[in-house]
Amino acid sequence: MQSDEADILPETAAADVPTKTTSDDVASARSLPNSIPESSDTQDRNQSGGSNSMSKGIEDNAESTGVFNGIDSDITTAHPPTNLDLPPEIDFLEQETAPTNDGNPFSSTIINRESGNTTNTNCGNTENRDCGNTTTNNTTSQNIQQAVIARKYQTFITNNYSSFFSPDDPSIKTVIHKAAAEMIHITQKYGMAPSRGHGMVELALFDMVIVCDNSGSMWRYAAAMKNTLRQLVTITSLLLPKGITIQFLNPNKDGRDLHENITHGSQVDEIFQMVQFISIRRAIGLSGVPGSRGLGEVVKERILHPMIFRKARARELKRPVITVMITDAQVSSQDGETLKSTVRSCKESQVLQFYGEKAALFLFSRVGNSRKGEKFVRELESDDTIKDILHCSPGSLDRWQEEFQTPGSEDKYTGMLIDIFLTALDRDGTA
């Protein structure tokens, strides 16, 4: 520390102690070249001109006079030029970016190699997080929309079927949540309008019983009937896998006429391997012929009383029931009247009024094109006492099925059947 002060002291003394100027000093000063030390800016401009001759002249003059640009060489040695007037040196060394632990190439530390081992950390680094993630926002919006739709379905069921289902019924929860999530895909697949969603939910609430006519005249429509049953299994399983019940007019080869809880098309195929079509004479009264039964009789004795009335009286009717009749409609006049009176009794039943006007509905689906069958359908449609709970499908199922025989058109036939059911439910415009 003392040595540094010793070096600085002479310079300070030389600057502070005044000296006496003599005539010899004036003469020496006059002999100096007429040049004034240039500022650093002027030197930069002169140097940028790139004059090699000027530099050479200055060097020669300095060697001969001991003066460099008007400054005595001794002074120059004692006071070397500083770096204040020189442009800063720029280090163009290649920078290496070291990624951080999070793997983000934009979140990094910049290290200048060969720069005095100085590590510059990008402390002002901005980490961009995808706070507006599109997938997350879309999922949230979709969940909100589904919740709103599910609430509407729940309100619809509560307002129309509260006698059957409580708001916390697990099966209802399944129906409304699946409908809210998948209804748009269901309607698109089967070619239905999106507005049919409420009807689809309502249809899922019903137990479906199919009465199949296996009389002798129906053998030619066996394939159409089997295929229709397969599609009905699909329909009842769209929102709630609960299956269908199949009731034949007459016992089959295995002696069975009733099959419950059919949930797969393969079960329908197995059933039809045992189906037999019994030839009967309808004109003399079907109930009097051993082994044969009429449509009206079967609906009354095998469907209405055991499956609907008996359960309703005991307050054990768990679901509304829709009874579908697949037949060529060649019924006797007596059996036709039995069918009408059976349907009418549901409408007038006091025990069913507790469950609402849709506790029991009927759908009459005809196959074939016989004039007798067509006449009976017109009688059913014109009967004002039953037409609000019984719906007759237009045309014949076998004709429609022929239209959808091309590959890939099976869904169209299913969609048509769904539309028939929804029309049957929409007798008062609620579906």
VOGU-3710 file (C-alpha; in Angstrom, 3 decimals, decimal comma):
1> mqsdeadilp> 0,000/0,000/0,000  2,885/2,344/0,769  4,581/1,616/-2,540  1,440/2,711/-4,410  1,410/6,064/-2,590  5,109/6,575/-3,394  4,406/6,107/-7,098  1,510/8,542/-7,107  3,136/11,301/-4,988  5,621/12,691/-7,606
11> etaaadvptk> 2,796/13,037/-10,130  0,708/14,953/-7,628  3,591/17,197/-6,705  4,320/17,966/-10,300  0,760/18,996/-10,815  0,443/21,191/-7,714  3,872/22,950/-7,464  4,162/25,928/-9,867  7,285/26,164/-12,003  9,084/29,224/-13,286
21> ttsddvasar> 9,080/29,715/-17,048  12,368/30,801/-18,623  13,244/32,173/-22,011  14,814/28,855/-22,944  11,537/27,134/-22,331  9,736/29,611/-24,584  12,264/29,028/-27,319  11,903/25,290/-27,006  8,158/25,582/-27,213  8,387/27,671/-30,387
31> slpnsipess> 10,520/24,964/-31,986  7,731/22,360/-31,553  5,597/21,424/-34,603  2,434/23,435/-35,072  0,159/20,632/-33,991  -2,376/20,508/-31,248  -3,212/17,184/-29,661  -6,413/15,979/-31,278  -9,330/14,749/-29,353  -10,271/11,140/-29,477
41> dtqdrnqsgg> -13,169/11,971/-31,814  -10,838/13,724/-34,242  -8,377/10,881/-34,054  -11,107/8,405/-34,820  -12,124/10,395/-37,897  -8,575/10,689/-39,097  -7,860/7,054/-38,440  -11,053/6,031/-40,224  -9,689/7,753/-43,305  -7,038/5,070/-43,398
51> snsmskgied> -4,084/7,435/-44,335  -0,945/5,317/-44,076  1,277/8,266/-45,089  0,096/10,405/-42,186  0,793/7,612/-39,749  4,246/7,204/-41,240  4,957/10,929/-40,932  3,914/11,030/-37,360  6,130/8,094/-36,506  9,167/9,689/-38,220
61> naestgvfng> 8,554/12,988/-36,484  8,278/11,232/-33,162  11,562/9,457/-33,681  13,430/12,653/-34,645  11,977/15,038/-32,090  10,978/12,762/-29,267  7,514/14,218/-29,497  4,430/12,188/-30,480  1,563/14,371/-31,690  2,941/17,347/-29,810
71> idsdittahp> 3,426/15,440/-26,557  6,870/14,829/-25,185  7,728/11,155/-25,190  8,791/11,365/-21,589  5,379/12,665/-20,636  3,778/9,960/-22,729  5,740/7,354/-20,900  4,855/8,826/-17,537  1,186/9,206/-18,442  0,173/6,321/-20,701
81> ptnldlppei> -3,169/6,781/-22,489  -6,139/5,294/-20,768  -8,922/3,224/-22,277  -11,526/5,946/-21,748  -11,118/7,253/-25,260  -11,008/3,830/-26,875  -14,107/1,934/-28,090  -15,075/-0,972/-25,861  -13,905/-4,357/-26,889  -16,701/-6,713/-27,903
91> dfleqetapt> -16,433/-10,374/-27,166  -17,952/-12,313/-30,042  -17,437/-15,680/-28,408  -20,225/-18,154/-29,077  -22,721/-18,413/-26,264  -23,936/-21,729/-25,057  -27,463/-22,160/-23,744  -27,902/-24,655/-20,970  -31,459/-25,945/-20,563  -32,951/-25,952/-17,115
101> ndgnpfssti> -34,418/-28,917/-15,338  -37,940/-28,334/-16,640  -36,906/-29,151/-20,193  -38,177/-25,821/-21,536  -35,694/-24,481/-24,117  -36,917/-20,937/-23,386  -36,260/-21,317/-19,667  -32,482/-21,451/-19,782  -29,192/-20,178/-18,385  -26,828/-18,370/-20,765
111> inresgnttn> -23,154/-19,166/-20,075  -20,384/-17,121/-21,698  -17,436/-19,459/-22,142  -13,883/-18,040/-21,800  -15,138/-14,828/-20,221  -13,555/-15,018/-16,839  -15,715/-17,951/-15,758  -18,658/-15,593/-15,316  -22,081/-17,231/-15,480  -24,924/-14,946/-16,479
121> tncgntenrd> -28,279/-16,313/-15,419  -31,343/-15,139/-17,267  -32,984/-13,836/-14,131  -35,563/-11,967/-16,152  -36,673/-15,096/-17,902  -40,399/-15,163/-18,609  -42,023/-18,569/-18,340  -45,062/-18,830/-20,608  -47,632/-21,260/-19,354  -50,584/-22,226/-21,527
131> cgntttnntt> -53,100/-20,911/-19,051  -55,704/-20,697/-21,800  -55,386/-24,322/-22,764  -57,941/-24,963/-25,508  -58,534/-28,605/-24,583  -59,175/-27,750/-20,942  -61,539/-24,920/-21,818  -63,451/-27,066/-24,310  -63,785/-29,899/-21,801  -65,045/-27,544/-19,105
141> sqniqqavia> -67,549/-25,967/-21,478  -68,723/-29,388/-22,605  -69,184/-30,567/-19,020  -71,229/-27,483/-18,192  -73,401/-27,972/-21,259  -73,978/-31,642/-20,436  -74,933/-30,736/-16,875  -77,529/-28,278/-18,180  -78,974/-30,884/-20,559  -79,049/-33,542/-17,830
151> rkyqtfitnn> -80,936/-31,145/-15,567  -83,551/-30,604/-18,294  -83,992/-34,355/-18,710  -84,322/-34,748/-14,954  -86,983/-32,038/-14,836  -88,892/-33,696/-17,689  -88,919/-37,073/-15,931  -89,914/-35,550/-12,607  -92,813/-33,652/-14,166  -94,183/-36,615/-16,144
161> yssffspddp> -93,114/-39,847/-14,433  -92,739/-39,044/-10,744  -95,137/-41,908/-9,888  -92,550/-44,363/-11,215  -89,187/-42,768/-10,476  -87,747/-40,761/-7,633  -85,167/-38,053/-8,402  -82,383/-40,130/-6,837  -83,245/-43,347/-8,712  -79,906/-44,825/-9,913
171> siktvihkaa> -81,382/-45,962/-13,225  -82,626/-42,441/-13,921  -79,194/-41,028/-13,138  -77,734/-43,456/-15,657  -80,235/-42,506/-18,340  -79,957/-38,735/-18,049  -76,164/-38,610/-17,818  -75,661/-41,004/-20,720  -78,252/-39,132/-22,752  -76,581/-35,786/-22,048
181> aemihitqky> -73,198/-37,149/-23,115  -74,190/-39,305/-26,105  -77,525/-38,095/-27,450  -76,008/-36,060/-30,262  -74,123/-39,142/-31,500  -77,212/-41,358/-31,196  -79,413/-39,009/-33,194  -76,741/-38,592/-35,869  -76,145/-42,333/-36,195  -79,816/-43,152/-36,677
191> gmapsrghgm> -80,684/-40,118/-38,764  -82,973/-38,418/-36,264  -83,465/-34,757/-35,505  -81,629/-33,489/-32,389  -85,000/-32,390/-31,004  -85,891/-36,074/-30,553  -83,624/-36,256/-27,508  -86,451/-35,914/-24,978  -88,395/-38,655/-26,744  -85,384/-40,981/-26,616
201> velalfdmvi> -85,040/-40,388/-22,885  -88,752/-41,042/-22,401  -88,598/-44,259/-24,431  -85,747/-45,512/-22,230  -88,090/-45,365/-19,232  -90,511/-47,933/-20,678  -90,529/-51,681/-20,384  -91,082/-53,071/-23,880  -93,196/-56,190/-24,469  -93,371/-57,586/-28,009
211> vcdnsgsmwr> -96,318/-59,787/-28,970  -95,301/-61,883/-31,978  -97,929/-63,502/-34,160  -96,716/-67,017/-35,022  -99,909/-68,195/-36,667  -99,748/-70,104/-39,950  -100,071/-67,049/-42,198  -97,010/-65,405/-40,634  -94,368/-67,931/-41,703  -93,443/-65,859/-44,776
221> yaaamkntlr> -92,648/-62,884/-42,539  -90,463/-64,774/-40,075  -87,233/-63,090/-41,263  -88,765/-59,618/-41,098  -90,097/-60,276/-37,592  -86,764/-61,636/-36,356  -84,800/-58,705/-37,757  -87,251/-56,238/-36,238  -86,837/-57,871/-32,829  -83,067/-57,574/-33,123
231> qlvtitslll> -83,407/-53,854/-33,795  -85,759/-53,435/-30,848  -83,137/-55,007/-28,576  -80,689/-52,387/-29,828  -83,147/-49,554/-29,251  -83,932/-50,524/-25,658  -80,210/-50,729/-24,845  -79,172/-47,326/-26,185  -79,498/-45,506/-22,865  -80,253/-48,270/-20,371
241> pkgitiqfln> -79,470/-51,973/-20,933  -82,692/-53,558/-19,702  -83,784/-55,831/-22,556  -87,187/-56,706/-23,979  -89,894/-59,307/-23,349  -91,117/-61,480/-26,242  -94,546/-63,109/-26,057  -95,682/-65,445/-28,867  -99,327/-66,189/-29,595  -98,659/-69,911/-29,594
251> pnkdgrdlhe> -96,058/-72,153/-27,920  -92,990/-73,006/-29,973  -91,144/-76,285/-30,463  -89,665/-76,131/-26,966  -93,119/-75,489/-25,471  -92,227/-71,905/-24,520  -94,149/-68,844/-25,597  -92,588/-66,252/-23,242  -88,980/-64,995/-23,220  -87,949/-62,248/-20,828
261> nithgsqvde> -84,905/-60,018/-20,462  -83,642/-60,407/-24,023  -80,628/-58,100/-24,248  -78,693/-59,396/-27,276  -79,525/-60,097/-30,884  -77,960/-63,545/-30,588  -80,691/-64,460/-28,097  -83,295/-63,552/-30,697  -81,581/-65,846/-33,213  -81,689/-68,749/-30,745
271> ifqmvqfisi> -85,367/-68,166/-30,035  -86,278/-68,219/-33,708  -84,555/-71,542/-34,191  -87,413/-72,970/-32,110  -90,283/-70,908/-33,545  -93,143/-72,782/-35,199  -96,054/-71,278/-37,098  -99,328/-72,986/-36,306  -102,005/-73,171/-38,960  -105,362/-72,113/-37,516
281> rraiglsgvp> -108,833/-71,237/-38,654  -109,480/-67,756/-37,374  -113,057/-67,480/-38,618  -114,465/-69,829/-35,988  -112,888/-68,252/-32,933  -109,237/-68,799/-32,080  -109,713/-69,525/-28,399  -111,767/-72,610/-29,194  -109,035/-74,288/-31,210  -106,590/-76,307/-29,072
291> gsrglgevvk> -103,057/-74,898/-29,165  -104,087/-71,628/-30,758  -104,820/-68,203/-29,298  -105,955/-64,920/-30,738  -104,111/-61,590/-30,573  -106,681/-59,871/-28,340  -106,815/-62,831/-25,989  -103,040/-63,014/-25,566  -102,728/-59,266/-24,938  -105,431/-59,456/-22,289
301> erilhpmifr> -104,506/-62,705/-20,535  -100,734/-62,797/-20,935  -99,780/-59,116/-20,917  -102,344/-56,768/-19,436  -103,441/-58,643/-16,316  -100,209/-60,267/-15,087  -97,707/-57,613/-16,189  -99,676/-54,390/-15,688  -102,933/-54,547/-13,720  -101,762/-56,962/-11,040
311> kararelkrp> -98,580/-54,984/-10,376  -100,406/-51,660/-10,432  -102,880/-52,789/-7,774  -99,991/-53,799/-5,531  -98,176/-50,528/-6,301  -95,371/-52,617/-7,759  -95,446/-51,334/-11,302  -91,851/-50,168/-11,634  -92,014/-48,748/-15,133  -94,559/-47,742/-17,748
321> vitvmitdaq> -95,158/-50,471/-20,335  -95,421/-50,223/-24,107  -96,872/-53,300/-25,822  -95,883/-53,821/-29,461  -97,946/-56,170/-31,631  -96,299/-57,562/-34,784  -98,942/-59,287/-36,881  -100,449/-59,484/-40,344  -103,664/-58,220/-38,714  -105,810/-61,039/-40,111
331> vssqdgetlk> -107,855/-61,346/-36,951  -111,399/-62,530/-36,536  -114,064/-59,980/-35,750  -114,426/-61,418/-32,242  -110,717/-61,256/-31,545  -110,596/-57,752/-32,963  -113,225/-56,599/-30,481  -111,358/-58,324/-27,660  -108,252/-56,372/-28,528  -110,105/-53,050/-28,613
341> stvrsckesq> -111,823/-53,648/-25,279  -108,520/-54,692/-23,701  -106,829/-51,478/-24,769  -109,835/-49,455/-23,650  -109,744/-51,024/-20,196  -106,244/-49,637/-19,665  -107,452/-46,145/-20,412  -110,366/-46,488/-18,000  -108,497/-48,288/-15,222  -108,563/-46,543/-11,854
351> vlqfygekaa> -105,400/-48,261/-10,638  -103,461/-47,037/-13,653  -104,592/-43,462/-13,190  -102,309/-43,292/-10,180  -99,330/-43,784/-12,528  -100,455/-41,317/-15,154  -101,961/-41,475/-18,619  -98,880/-43,117/-20,142  -98,661/-46,044/-17,752  -99,682/-48,404/-20,575
361> lflfsrvgns> -99,324/-47,672/-24,301  -99,807/-49,856/-27,395  -98,193/-49,962/-30,824  -99,755/-51,983/-33,637  -97,212/-52,893/-36,356  -98,483/-54,713/-39,408  -96,628/-56,914/-41,873  -97,935/-57,965/-45,281  -100,514/-56,224/-47,433  -103,709/-58,214/-47,050
371> rkgekfvrel> -106,933/-56,283/-47,476  -108,363/-57,813/-44,342  -105,403/-56,656/-42,295  -105,548/-53,172/-43,785  -109,247/-52,943/-42,941  -108,635/-53,857/-39,304  -105,896/-51,227/-38,992  -108,328/-48,574/-40,224  -110,819/-49,678/-37,569  -108,241/-49,212/-34,835
381> esddtikdil> -107,172/-45,800/-36,092  -110,736/-44,521/-36,278  -111,734/-45,618/-32,767  -111,680/-42,406/-30,727  -111,914/-44,301/-27,439  -108,463/-45,847/-27,797  -106,475/-43,883/-30,349  -104,808/-41,701/-27,733  -103,038/-44,738/-26,223  -102,795/-46,981/-29,303
391> hcspgsldrw> -100,742/-46,044/-32,354  -100,713/-47,911/-35,663  -97,468/-47,760/-37,615  -97,916/-46,609/-41,217  -97,274/-49,127/-43,981  -95,868/-52,578/-43,299  -92,631/-53,575/-41,612  -91,632/-56,076/-44,295  -91,889/-53,448/-47,027  -89,737/-51,034/-45,064
401> qeefqtpgse> -87,226/-53,751/-44,397  -86,906/-54,461/-48,102  -85,977/-50,836/-48,642  -83,073/-51,176/-46,213  -81,542/-54,395/-47,501  -78,439/-52,689/-48,913  -75,264/-53,006/-46,793  -74,817/-50,190/-44,312  -78,505/-49,246/-44,238  -79,394/-51,217/-41,114
411> dkytgmlidi> -79,117/-48,099/-38,965  -81,714/-46,410/-41,172  -84,220/-49,156/-40,416  -83,449/-48,842/-36,700  -83,949/-45,086/-36,942  -87,303/-45,619/-38,634  -88,443/-47,941/-35,838  -87,343/-45,400/-33,240  -89,351/-42,747/-35,019  -92,448/-44,973/-34,884
421> fltaldrdgt> -92,046/-45,425/-31,147  -91,519/-41,743/-30,531  -94,645/-40,964/-32,516  -96,548/-43,400/-30,301  -95,229/-41,598/-27,212  -96,001/-38,176/-28,609  -99,776/-38,555/-28,606  -100,070/-35,396/-26,510  -97,010/-33,628/-27,891  -94,670/-34,186/-24,945
431> a> -92,082/-36,453/-26,586
//
